[in-house]
């Protein structure tokens, strides 16, 4: 493997590709991901008795999400904590916030983690989704404080920064990334 390919694969040649979810109502959940999150259905079909729908937003990935029938309707606990998607900026996050609400997302919570601005919501079967944008800062985690999307972009970013700067480990994101890269290199030599 060429060095540039190894770099693209991340440390140790491992890169996350996709997630699979069992669902009870395949068409309803597929429609939500296609309409609310603008995924494209790349394939579908049956594998034995299981029906599958493959979804992607990246033409280099056949699928980033695969939905599979077989989730028990009476499942008492969902083992998926959350599925997270990065967006490039606050206007895009606002657009998805409104789009998700218009397509039936529930349990909507706009928050800041100091190092990110996020919206959390639930898909039609209760899987928690996070859409987020990185801020230019790092601060101690976990941290979660509500934000108000009726405020301007500038007000939201100023609030996120004020929350982040009050914590003892506050630093610029690039400084934190350099430190984590150093630690990861040590772990890989391990």
C-alpha positions in Angstrom: 0.0 0.0 0.0 1.3 3.4 -0.9 2.1 5.9 1.9 -0.7 8.3 0.7 -3.2 5.4 0.9 -2.0 4.5 4.4 -2.4 8.1 5.5 -5.9 8.2 4.1 -6.7 5.0 6.0 -5.7 6.6 9.3 -3.3 5.3 12.0 -2.7 1.6 11.7 -4.5 1.3 8.3 -8.0 1.4 9.9 -10.7 3.7 8.7 -14.4 3.7 9.7 -16.7 2.9 6.7 -20.3 2.2 7.5 -22.9 1.2 10.1 -25.8 -1.3 9.9 -29.0 -0.9 11.7 -31.8 -3.4 12.3 -35.2 -1.8 11.7 -38.8 -2.8 12.0 -40.3 -0.6 9.3 -37.7 -0.6 6.5 -39.5 1.7 4.0 -40.3 4.3 6.7 -36.8 4.5 8.0 -35.2 4.4 4.5 -37.5 7.3 3.5 -36.5 9.3 6.6 -32.7 8.9 5.8 -33.3 9.7 2.1 -35.5 12.7 2.7 -34.4 14.2 6.0 -30.6 13.5 5.7 -30.5 13.5 1.9 -28.9 10.0 1.6 -29.1 8.3 -1.8 -30.2 4.7 -2.0 -27.4 2.8 -3.8 -28.8 -0.7 -3.6 -31.6 -2.9 -2.1 -32.5 -6.5 -2.0 -33.0 -9.6 0.0 -30.4 -11.7 1.7 -32.3 -14.8 2.6 -35.2 -13.6 4.7 -33.6 -10.2 5.5 -34.4 -7.2 3.4 -31.6 -4.6 3.0 -31.4 -1.0 1.9 -28.0 0.5 1.3 -27.6 4.3 1.6 -24.7 6.7 1.0 -23.8 10.4 0.7 -20.3 9.6 -0.7 -19.9 8.2 -4.2 -16.7 6.5 -3.0 -18.6 4.5 -0.5 -21.2 2.0 -1.7 -23.0 2.5 1.6 -22.4 4.4 4.7 -25.6 3.1 6.3 -27.3 -0.3 5.7 -30.8 -0.8 7.0 -31.8 -4.4 7.6 -35.2 -5.9 8.6 -35.3 -8.0 11.7 -35.4 -5.6 14.6 -37.9 -6.9 17.2 -40.9 -4.6 17.5 -40.9 -5.0 21.3 -37.2 -4.3 21.9 -36.9 -2.7 25.3 -33.5 -1.0 24.8 -31.7 0.4 21.8 -28.0 -0.5 21.9 -27.1 2.3 19.4 -26.1 5.3 21.5 -25.9 7.6 18.5 -25.0 8.0 14.9 -23.0 11.2 14.2 -22.6 13.3 11.1 -20.2 16.2 10.6 -21.3 19.3 8.7 -19.0 22.1 7.4 -20.7 25.1 9.0 -23.5 26.6 11.1 -25.7 27.5 8.2 -25.7 23.9 7.0 -26.4 22.7 10.6 -29.4 25.2 10.7 -30.6 23.9 7.4 -30.5 20.3 8.6 -32.2 21.3 11.9 -35.2 22.7 10.0 -35.2 19.8 7.4 -35.1 17.2 10.1 -38.0 18.8 12.0 -40.0 19.0 8.7 -39.5 15.3 8.1 -40.6 14.1 11.5 -37.5 13.9 13.6 -38.3 13.9 17.3 -36.6 14.8 20.6 -34.6 17.7 19.0 -31.9 19.3 21.1 -29.5 22.0 19.9 -26.4 22.1 22.1 -22.8 23.0 22.4 -20.0 20.8 23.6 -17.6 23.8 23.5 -15.5 21.9 20.9 -18.6 21.4 18.7 -22.1 22.7 18.0 -24.6 19.9 17.7 -28.2 19.0 17.2 -29.5 15.7 18.6 -32.7 14.1 17.5 -34.4 10.7 16.9 -35.1 8.9 13.7 -38.5 7.2 13.2 -37.4 4.1 15.2 -35.8 6.1 18.1 -32.1 5.8 17.0 -30.4 9.0 18.2 -28.7 11.1 15.6 -26.1 13.8 16.1 -25.3 16.4 13.4 -22.4 18.6 14.4 -19.8 21.1 13.3 -16.4 21.4 14.9 -15.4 24.7 16.6 -11.9 26.0 16.6 -11.4 25.0 20.2 -10.9 22.0 22.5 -12.2 21.9 26.0 -12.8 19.2 28.6 -15.4 16.6 27.8 -18.0 15.5 28.4 -19.8 18.9 28.2 -23.3 19.6 26.9 -25.2 22.9 27.3 -28.2 24.0 25.3 -28.1 26.7 22.7 -30.8 28.7 21.0 -31.1 28.6 17.3 -33.1 31.8 17.3 -29.7 33.6 18.0 -27.4 34.7 15.2 -24.5 32.5 14.1 -22.1 35.0 15.8 -24.0 34.8 19.1 -24.0 31.0 19.1 -20.3 30.8 18.3 -19.5 33.4 21.0 -21.6 31.4 23.6 -19.7 28.2 22.6 -16.4 29.9 23.0 -17.3 31.4 26.3 -18.4 28.0 27.6 -15.2 26.4 26.3 -12.8 29.0 27.7 -14.0 28.6 31.2 -12.7 25.1 31.4 -9.1 24.4 32.6 -8.0 22.4 29.5 -9.2 24.9 26.9 -6.8 25.2 23.9 -6.9 25.7 20.2 -8.2 22.7 18.2 -4.9 22.4 16.3 -2.9 22.2 19.5 -5.1 19.5 20.9 -4.9 17.6 17.6 -1.1 17.7 17.7 -1.1 16.3 21.2 -3.5 13.5 20.3 -1.5 12.7 17.2 1.6 12.3 19.3 -0.3 10.0 21.8 -1.7 8.0 18.9 1.7 7.5 17.4 3.0 6.2 20.8 0.0 3.9 21.0 0.7 2.5 17.5 4.3 1.8 18.5 2.9 0.2 21.6 
